């Protein structure tokens, strides 16, 4: 399966972004209210400057305490983004996520972000693929 197929199954609400300079507390609030694990930091919603996850916030809280909540997310975000394109396979994306130990990946078309996929999205699509393969193999064995 390709990333394009995953994007088709996701709601068309777009990618949740916050502007550079947003406080860490505001980002935590967005994550909580939207029930999501990461947001993209972007001035225009199309060109990602970074990504911030729940884990990033928790790690910083553990290191420095609640004073970090008042600071801008710019100092906390990951700026070296690992991205994918809609033409990449779920297998390729899982390898990148596993190697980098992260759970969210922007989907790019040229230099513009067109989506965001999570490891949950990718695992669900792989499970659907495996179920289809299983059904096909059972059909071949049973002579259907």
C-alpha positions as CSV (number, residue, x, y, z in Angstrom):
1,X,0.0,0.0,0.0
2,X,1.1,3.5,-0.7
3,X,0.9,6.6,1.5
4,X,-1.6,8.1,-1.0
5,X,-4.1,5.4,0.0
6,X,-3.6,6.2,3.7
7,X,-4.3,9.8,3.1
8,X,-7.5,9.0,1.3
9,X,-8.8,7.2,4.5
10,X,-8.0,10.1,6.8
11,X,-10.5,12.8,7.5
12,X,-10.0,15.9,5.4
13,X,-9.6,18.3,8.3
14,X,-6.1,19.0,7.2
15,X,-2.9,19.0,9.2
16,X,-3.1,20.6,12.7
17,X,-0.4,23.3,12.8
18,X,0.7,26.0,15.2
19,X,2.6,29.1,14.4
20,X,6.2,29.6,15.4
21,X,6.3,31.4,18.7
22,X,3.3,29.5,20.2
23,X,3.9,28.7,23.8
24,X,4.5,25.1,24.8
25,X,1.4,25.3,27.1
26,X,-0.7,26.3,24.1
27,X,0.6,23.4,22.1
28,X,-0.1,21.0,25.0
29,X,-3.7,22.4,25.0
30,X,-4.1,21.8,21.3
31,X,-2.8,18.2,21.5
32,X,-5.2,17.6,24.4
33,X,-8.3,19.1,22.9
34,X,-7.7,17.5,19.5
35,X,-6.7,14.2,21.0
36,X,-3.6,14.0,18.8
37,X,0.0,13.1,19.4
38,X,1.9,15.8,17.5
39,X,1.5,19.2,15.7
40,X,3.4,20.7,12.9
41,X,5.0,24.1,13.5
42,X,4.4,26.2,10.4
43,X,4.0,29.9,9.6
44,X,1.7,29.2,6.7
45,X,0.3,25.7,7.2
46,X,2.1,24.4,4.1
47,X,5.8,24.7,4.8
48,X,6.8,22.9,8.1
49,X,9.5,24.4,10.2
50,X,9.3,21.6,12.8
51,X,7.2,19.1,14.7
52,X,6.3,18.8,18.4
53,X,5.0,15.7,20.0
54,X,3.5,14.9,23.4
55,X,6.8,13.0,24.1
56,X,8.8,16.2,23.4
57,X,6.8,18.1,25.9
58,X,6.9,15.4,28.6
59,X,10.7,15.1,28.2
60,X,11.2,18.8,28.6
61,X,8.8,18.9,31.6
62,X,10.9,16.1,33.2
63,X,14.1,17.9,32.6
64,X,13.2,21.5,33.5
65,X,9.8,21.4,35.2
66,X,6.7,23.6,34.4
67,X,8.7,26.7,33.6
68,X,9.2,25.4,30.0
69,X,5.4,25.7,29.4
70,X,5.7,29.5,29.1
71,X,8.4,29.3,26.5
72,X,8.0,29.3,22.7
73,X,7.7,25.9,21.1
74,X,10.5,26.9,18.7
75,X,13.2,25.8,21.1
76,X,11.5,22.4,21.7
77,X,10.5,21.4,18.2
78,X,12.3,18.9,16.0
79,X,13.6,20.8,13.0
80,X,15.3,18.0,11.1
81,X,12.1,16.5,9.8
82,X,12.0,13.1,8.2
83,X,9.3,13.2,5.6
84,X,7.7,11.0,2.9
85,X,5.8,11.4,-0.3
86,X,2.5,10.0,-1.4
87,X,4.3,7.5,-3.6
88,X,6.2,5.8,-0.8
89,X,5.0,2.4,0.5
90,X,3.9,1.7,4.0
91,X,6.9,-0.6,4.4
92,X,9.3,2.2,3.6
93,X,7.5,4.6,6.0
94,X,7.6,2.0,8.8
95,X,11.3,1.5,8.3
96,X,11.9,5.3,8.5
97,X,9.7,5.6,11.6
98,X,11.3,2.6,13.3
99,X,14.9,3.7,12.5
100,X,14.2,7.3,13.8
101,X,12.0,6.2,16.7
102,X,9.2,8.6,15.9
103,X,5.5,8.2,15.4
104,X,4.4,11.1,13.1
105,X,5.6,11.9,9.6
106,X,4.7,14.8,7.3
107,X,3.8,13.9,3.7
108,X,5.3,16.3,1.2
109,X,4.7,17.1,-2.4
110,X,7.7,19.1,-3.4
111,X,8.3,21.6,-0.6
112,X,4.7,21.7,0.5
113,X,3.1,19.5,3.2
114,X,0.0,17.7,2.0
115,X,-0.7,15.5,5.0
116,X,0.5,14.0,8.2
117,X,0.5,10.3,8.9
118,X,1.0,8.4,12.2
119,X,2.4,5.0,13.0
120,X,-1.1,4.0,13.8
121,X,-2.3,4.9,10.3
122,X,0.5,2.9,8.8
123,X,0.0,-0.1,11.0
124,X,-3.7,-0.1,10.3
125,X,-3.1,-0.1,6.6
126,X,-0.5,-2.9,6.9
127,X,-3.0,-5.0,8.8
128,X,-5.6,-4.5,6.1
129,X,-3.0,-5.5,3.5
130,X,-2.1,-8.7,5.5
131,X,-5.8,-9.6,5.9
132,X,-6.4,-9.2,2.2
133,X,-3.3,-11.4,1.4
134,X,-4.5,-14.0,3.9
135,X,-8.0,-14.1,2.3
136,X,-6.5,-14.4,-1.1
137,X,-4.2,-17.3,0.0
138,X,-7.1,-19.1,1.7
139,X,-9.2,-18.7,-1.5
140,X,-6.4,-20.2,-3.5
141,X,-6.0,-23.1,-1.1
142,X,-9.7,-23.8,-0.9
143,X,-10.1,-23.4,-4.7
144,X,-12.3,-20.2,-4.7
